[in-house]
């Protein structure tokens, strides 16, 4: 439980730690978090929502809080890298896994194309939302969700970087979109469009990763 004498940023950190301790391995409501931590309901709810934005917590459909995607990062990495490499080998293009962090997206994994002319960004690269196909997907506004429902992927054609295109599909578990699989390529190698050329492969890769993460979460 947070101590009264702790001030400033240390106090915020102590409160966040107390919330994580209270969540543990089960879904906990905001009111139960407030009871267990001794914080006010408004403070608990505000901090918990901020922790959702940064991946420390996630919300269930019923509004309760669970441990977030940062705590299953190893599952994403373990499941994601071989899938991305297979996708890269199938298509010849750069395959990446992006996650949302606040108002940015971060490249968690990348399997770079072997072509001399290729689209790459280093692991750890950060880009603002909603740039690019992954940025649009992770920002998930109403227009994007409608597009996803129709075709299962989001594409970008020379929007963020002229001459480059990409297609992204959601890594969607039972609790929502936790990441985006992105295939990026020079438009010179695109036949119809990024989505029409590679939609099925990218969707399949995203589903494979999501299944692995769901299996991992069942053990938490």
Rosetta blueprint (number, residue, H / E / L):
1 X L
2 X L
3 X L
4 X L
5 X L
6 X L
7 X L
8 X H
9 X H
10 X H
11 X H
12 X H
13 X H
14 X H
15 X H
16 X H
17 X H
18 X H
19 X H
20 X H
21 X H
22 X H
23 X H
24 X L
25 X L
26 X L
27 X L
28 X E
29 X L
30 X H
31 X H
32 X H
33 X H
34 X H
35 X H
36 X H
37 X H
38 X L
39 X L
40 X L
41 X H
42 X H
43 X H
44 X H
45 X H
46 X H
47 X H
48 X H
49 X H
50 X H
51 X H
52 X H
53 X H
54 X L
55 X L
56 X L
57 X E
58 X E
59 X E
60 X L
61 X L
62 X L
63 X L
64 X L
65 X E
66 X E
67 X E
68 X L
69 X H
70 X H
71 X H
72 X H
73 X H
74 X H
75 X H
76 X H
77 X H
78 X H
79 X H
80 X H
81 X H
82 X H
83 X H
84 X H
85 X H
86 X H
87 X H
88 X H
89 X H
90 X H
91 X H
92 X L
93 X L
94 X E
95 X E
96 X E
97 X E
98 X E
99 X E
100 X E
101 X E
102 X L
103 X L
104 X E
105 X E
106 X E
107 X E
108 X E
109 X E
110 X E
111 X E
112 X L
113 X L
114 X L
115 X L
116 X L
117 X L
118 X L
119 X L
120 X L
121 X L
122 X L
123 X L
124 X L
125 X L
126 X E
127 X E
128 X E
129 X L
130 X L
131 X L
132 X H
133 X H
134 X H
135 X H
136 X H
137 X H
138 X H
139 X H
140 X L
141 X L
142 X H
143 X H
144 X H
145 X H
146 X H
147 X H
148 X H
149 X H
150 X H
151 X H
152 X L
153 X L
154 X E
155 X E
156 X E
157 X E
158 X L
159 X L
160 X L
161 X L
162 X L
163 X L
164 X E
165 X E
166 X E
167 X E
168 X E
169 X E
170 X E
171 X E
172 X E
173 X E
174 X L
175 X L
176 X E
177 X E
178 X E
179 X E
180 X E
181 X E
182 X E
183 X E
184 X E
185 X E
186 X E
187 X H
188 X H
189 X H
190 X L
191 X L
192 X L
193 X L
194 X H
195 X H
196 X H
197 X H
198 X H
199 X H
200 X H
201 X H
202 X H
203 X H
204 X H
205 X H
206 X H
207 X H
208 X H
209 X H
210 X H
211 X H
212 X H
213 X H
214 X H
215 X H
216 X H
217 X H
218 X L
219 X L
220 X L
